[in-house]
Amino acid sequence: MNAAASPGLVLTASLLRLAGWLQGEGYRFTTVTPATHARINARAGAAVARTLRDVFGWSRPFAPTLLPDAALEPLRMAGLLLETEEGLLRSAVRYSSIGQHLFAHSAYPTVEEDAVFFGPDTYRFVDLIARELRNQPLPAGGRILDVGCGSGAGGIMAALAARDAAPRLALTDINERALRFAAANAAHANCGAAELAQGDLFHPLDGQYDLIVANPPYLNDGAQRLYRHGGGRWGEALSARIVQEGLERLAPEGRLVLYTGAVMVDGRDPLLEALRPHLEAAGHPWRYHELDPDVFGEELEEPAYADAERIAAVALVVQRRDHPLQVHLHPAMA
C-alpha cells in the first residue's frame, strides 16, 4: 500500500484484506444482542479467545500467537489491534455473516461515539428489503440509497438482491468511520461500484431514487452515540425526519423502506401518530406493521423510558404513485 495513503483508505483496505482472509478460512458468525453477548462471554472458559469466532465474533482477548501474520498485519495497519493490561491482544473490529457475505463492524462492547452498528436489527432489516424486492423487483438501472448506512448492509444486500437490474448504489452516513467500513463491505460483497457520501441523511446527494432504505438509530441514548441515539422524546426524531425528507427524494414508483423502533405508550404508537399526517398529506400508498413486538427490553429500565411499556421493531413502506391514498395497517395498528 502507498505509504502516503490516508488513514481512511488504509482502514478500508485493511478491513477488505481481513475479510478476504476470514472468508478463505470459512469464518461465519451471527451477531446477537449486547445482552446476549454479555451473558455468553461471562460463561466459564470464555475469558480468552481460542478460535477465529472468539476473536472476530465474540470480541474476546487473545494470545499474540493465536493469529497468523495474515490477520495481525491488517489489524495493525488499521490501528485495530488493541493491547490489554494482561498482555493479550484484542480486535477492534468484528465480522458478521449475512448468507455467504461478511460485514465488518465495531467490536463488542460498542461504547465509542462513532461505533459502527450491526446486530439482530440488521438481519430483520435486510430480510424486509429482500421481501420487498421479491414482491416488486427494482427497475433496470434503478438507483438505491441507503441513508445512515452504518455497515452498509441494507444497501449492499439490496444491490445484490437486485443484481439483474444493474442497480446504482449510494451510501450516506454522518459518521466517517461508518463509511470506511461500508466501503470495505461493499467491495468485499462485489456488489458493484458504490457512491459514498458523508453528511446528514439526504443532504450529501442530489436526485431521486427508486429504492431508499434506512435503519436509523431509534433509542434515546443517554450518551447520544451516533449509532444508537435517534433524538426526540423516545428516539423517534430521526426516523420521522427520514420519512419527511425521503418522500421528496422518491422517483416515480420509487419506494421508501424504513426499519426502525417504535416506543409504545399506554397502547399508543407515538411514532405512527407523528408520521401519519405527513404520509396522508403526501397521498402515496403506505404500509406500516410490527415486525417484533418487544426489542431492547432492558432499555425500559432507563429513566427516558419511564412511561413506555415496550419497544417494537416496525416497518414502514411508502411507494410514490399519483393516485388516491392507499393505507394498509396491521389490524393491531388500526
Secondary structure, DSSP 8 states (H G I E B T S, - for coil): --TT--HHHHHHHHHHHHHHHHHHTT-------HHHHHHHHTSTT-SS--SHHHHHTS---B-TTSS-HHHHHHHHHTT-EEE-TTS-EEESEEEEEETTEEEEEE-SS--STT----SHHHHHHHHHHHHHHHHS---TT-EEEEET-TTSHHHHHHHHHTGGG--EEEEEES-HHHHHHHHHHHHHHT---EEEEESSTTTT--S-EEEEEE----B--TT--TTTB--SSSS-HHHHHHHHHHGGGEEEEEEEEEEEEEEEBTTB-HHHHHHHHHHHHHT--EEEEEEES---GGGGGSGGGTT-SEEEEEEEEEE--SSS--EEE-GGG-
